[in-house]
Every structure is written in C-alpha cells, then in structure tokens.
Amino acid sequence: MKHNNINPENTLILVALQTELPAQLLPDWTIIYTGVGKVNASITASQAIQHHKPAMMLNYGTAGSLDQSVHGLIEIGQFIERDMDVEALGFAKGLTPFEDDIAISFGYDGVKCGTGDQFVTAPPPLWTEIVDMEAYALAKCAQTHGCDFRSIKYISDKADESAVNDWQSNQAKGAEMFVEWLAKAI
C-alpha cells in the first residue's frame, strides 16, 4: 500500500452529486461536484486539475455491488471501463484500443470497479465486484495529469432489479462514514 498523502491543502474531493456528500460536512476541504457519468466527470476533473493543481484527487460516491460480500464503505483498487467494447477489432472487452492494460491502478488495496454510463440493474458482461458511473473516468484523468487518485465508495445497492429504489433510499447514508474515514486517513 502506498503512503497516504491526503490533506486539505493538496487534495480535491470529487463527488457526482451534492446529495451524496453535502459540502457542509467537510467545510475545510475543496469539494467538486462532477455531475453524473464519465463525460461530466472527465470534463469537471480536467478543469479542476488545471485550476487547483492538486497532488491528490479523492473520489467519494455510491456504487452498486455485484458481490454479496462487498458492502458498506469500501476502497477501490482497480478501475475498469466497462462500456468499452471493441471485441470485433480483436481487443478484450474493457480494453481501450492501443492501450496496454484494461485496469488502472494507483497501488492502493481495494476492490475492482467497473465504470459505465448505465445504471446497473443486472450484472454487466465485464465482471467486477462493484459498478459505478464516474470512477474510471476520474482515475484516467488523474493518471493523464500525473495526479495521485483514490476512490472510496458507499455500497448503496446490489445492482439488481431493486437498485433504483435502493440507491434513491441509500445514496446519502455513506456520507458520515466517509467523513469518519477521511478523519482517520489524514
């Protein structure tokens, strides 16, 4: 595991929605709300990096679990682009053409997350322990700009037929746990 360099002076916290982590919970931190999905996350993260020049980007948000043993507040160790599908050209599902690896990792322990622009209600073809809609894009942006990156997710649903209702009911429940995690991490 890498050395922890999370502190309010050089870390941006990126969250898709204010309902997931209200800014008043962390008044001494710079929180950037990206909006939902990979495109919004990429644009917002790139602009934030250019403006703030952080050493660390820390993503917090919700995720659906495809593995019943994964629940609560968890850290992601590998990021996969689950929408990428160019198998017809001979590339593995999830691999961006002409790149070396399917997964992005920053050396932190954690589960594998598949990011895509669909709200998952059934297991996608590219298996990971959890699914979300922004983490891979944020990780790719951090990697491109030479910024360290960590992602902490609260499991809001089981990415099944009840995921929509579960996410709506649970999206705000992990915020206090994340604040506690952050207090221990600095």
ChimeraX attribute file (.defattr): number of C-alpha atoms within 10 A of each C-alpha:
attribute: neighborCount
match mode: 1-to-1
recipient: residues
	/A:1	7
	/A:2	8
	/A:3	7
	/A:4	11
	/A:5	13
	/A:6	21
	/A:7	16
	/A:8	15
	/A:9	12
	/A:10	15
	/A:11	22
	/A:12	25
	/A:13	21
	/A:14	26
	/A:15	25
	/A:16	23
	/A:17	18
	/A:18	15
	/A:19	13
	/A:20	19
	/A:21	26
	/A:22	15
	/A:23	15
	/A:24	9
	/A:25	12
	/A:26	14
	/A:27	9
	/A:28	11
	/A:29	16
	/A:30	16
	/A:31	21
	/A:32	19
	/A:33	20
	/A:34	22
	/A:35	19
	/A:36	15
	/A:37	19
	/A:38	21
	/A:39	16
	/A:40	16
	/A:41	26
	/A:42	22
	/A:43	15
	/A:44	20
	/A:45	24
	/A:46	16
	/A:47	12
	/A:48	17
	/A:49	19
	/A:50	11
	/A:51	9
	/A:52	12
	/A:53	16
	/A:54	19
	/A:55	19
	/A:56	23
	/A:57	25
	/A:58	21
	/A:59	23
	/A:60	26
	/A:61	28
	/A:62	30
	/A:63	30
	/A:64	28
	/A:65	26
	/A:66	23
	/A:67	14
	/A:68	9
	/A:69	8
	/A:70	16
	/A:71	18
	/A:72	15
	/A:73	19
	/A:74	19
	/A:75	18
	/A:76	21
	/A:77	19
	/A:78	24
	/A:79	26
	/A:80	29
	/A:81	26
	/A:82	25
	/A:83	18
	/A:84	18
	/A:85	17
	/A:86	14
	/A:87	12
	/A:88	8
	/A:89	8
	/A:90	9
	/A:91	16
	/A:92	16
	/A:93	19
	/A:94	21
	/A:95	20
	/A:96	18
	/A:97	17
	/A:98	7
	/A:99	8
	/A:100	8
	/A:101	12
	/A:102	18
	/A:103	18
	/A:104	16
	/A:105	19
	/A:106	18
	/A:107	14
	/A:108	17
	/A:109	15
	/A:110	16
	/A:111	16
	/A:112	20
	/A:113	30
	/A:114	27
	/A:115	26
	/A:116	22
	/A:117	15
	/A:118	13
	/A:119	17
	/A:120	23
	/A:121	16
	/A:122	13
	/A:123	16
	/A:124	16
	/A:125	10
	/A:126	15
	/A:127	15
	/A:128	20
	/A:129	17
	/A:130	28
	/A:131	30
	/A:132	26
	/A:133	27
	/A:134	31
	/A:135	36
	/A:136	26
	/A:137	23
	/A:138	28
	/A:139	28
	/A:140	21
	/A:141	21
	/A:142	24
	/A:143	15
	/A:144	10
	/A:145	15
	/A:146	13
	/A:147	18
	/A:148	18
	/A:149	25
	/A:150	26
	/A:151	25
	/A:152	21
	/A:153	25
	/A:154	26
	/A:155	25
	/A:156	26
	/A:157	27
	/A:158	25
	/A:159	25
	/A:160	16
	/A:161	12
	/A:162	12
	/A:163	20
	/A:164	16
	/A:165	11
	/A:166	16
	/A:167	19
	/A:168	11
	/A:169	12
	/A:170	16
	/A:171	20
	/A:172	19
	/A:173	18
	/A:174	20
	/A:175	21
	/A:176	12
	/A:177	13
	/A:178	20
	/A:179	14
	/A:180	10
	/A:181	14
	/A:182	15
	/A:183	11
	/A:184	8
	/A:185	11
	/A:186	10
